[in-house]
Amino acid sequence: MLCRALAVVSGTFGALFPGRVVETTKQAFLGAAYENPEDLRAKEWYVYAVRLQSALVAVAGLLAIVLGVFGGGEDDAEPEDAGEPVAS
């Protein structure tokens, strides 16, 4: 459930602030390899793609939560043969 909630939160943040996500990722991954990562600028289509991908992650997280709650919640269910001794 925590992973699903994290997907919703991070996806929503990325959909609302894609430029911020791109800048943070750029600093984190390119900062060690390049002398001037702050001079690099993402193209507009890339920022749009980050927004779209983040929105899809948020929707997928919401669907996973809804299906987990209303679909029976198989995550908490025990396996059918749990606790039964194995016949040899």
C-alpha positions in Angstrom: 0.0 0.0 0.0 2.9 2.3 0.7 4.4 1.8 -2.7 1.0 2.6 -4.3 0.7 5.8 -2.2 4.2 6.8 -3.2 3.4 6.3 -6.9 0.3 8.6 -6.5 2.3 11.3 -4.6 5.4 11.3 -6.9 3.3 11.1 -10.0 1.1 14.0 -9.0 4.1 16.1 -8.1 5.8 15.3 -11.4 2.6 16.1 -13.4 2.2 19.4 -11.6 5.9 20.4 -11.6 7.7 18.6 -14.5 10.3 21.3 -14.9 11.3 20.9 -11.2 11.6 17.2 -11.6 13.8 17.6 -14.7 16.1 20.1 -13.0 16.4 17.9 -9.8 17.1 14.8 -11.9 19.6 16.7 -14.0 21.5 17.9 -10.9 21.4 14.5 -9.3 22.6 12.4 -12.3 24.6 14.8 -14.4 26.2 16.9 -11.6 29.0 14.4 -11.0 29.8 13.9 -14.7 29.6 17.4 -16.1 31.2 20.7 -15.1 28.2 22.8 -16.0 24.9 20.8 -15.8 23.1 24.0 -14.9 23.7 25.3 -18.4 21.9 22.4 -20.0 18.3 23.0 -20.9 15.6 20.3 -21.6 13.6 20.6 -24.7 9.9 21.4 -24.4 8.8 18.0 -25.7 10.9 16.3 -23.0 9.2 18.3 -20.2 5.8 17.5 -21.7 6.8 13.8 -21.8 7.8 13.9 -18.1 4.5 15.5 -17.3 2.6 12.8 -19.2 4.6 9.9 -17.7 4.1 11.3 -14.2 0.4 11.7 -14.7 0.2 8.1 -15.9 2.1 6.9 -12.8 -0.3 8.8 -10.6 -3.3 7.3 -12.4 -1.8 3.8 -12.2 -1.2 4.2 -8.4 -4.8 5.4 -7.9 -6.1 2.4 -9.8 -4.0 0.0 -7.8 -5.3 1.5 -4.6 -8.9 1.4 -5.7 -8.6 -2.2 -7.1 -6.8 -3.2 -3.9 -9.6 -1.8 -1.7 -12.6 -2.7 -3.7 -11.2 -5.8 -5.6 -10.8 -8.0 -2.5 -7.3 -6.9 -1.4 -5.4 -10.0 -2.3 -2.2 -8.5 -0.7 -3.4 -9.4 2.8 -4.9 -12.8 2.0 -3.2 -15.9 3.1 -2.3 -18.7 0.6 -4.9 -21.5 0.5 -2.5 -24.1 1.7 -0.9 -22.1 4.5 -0.5 -24.0 7.7 -1.3 -27.4 6.2 1.3 -30.0 6.7 2.9 -31.5 3.6 2.1 -35.2 3.2 5.2 -37.3 2.3 
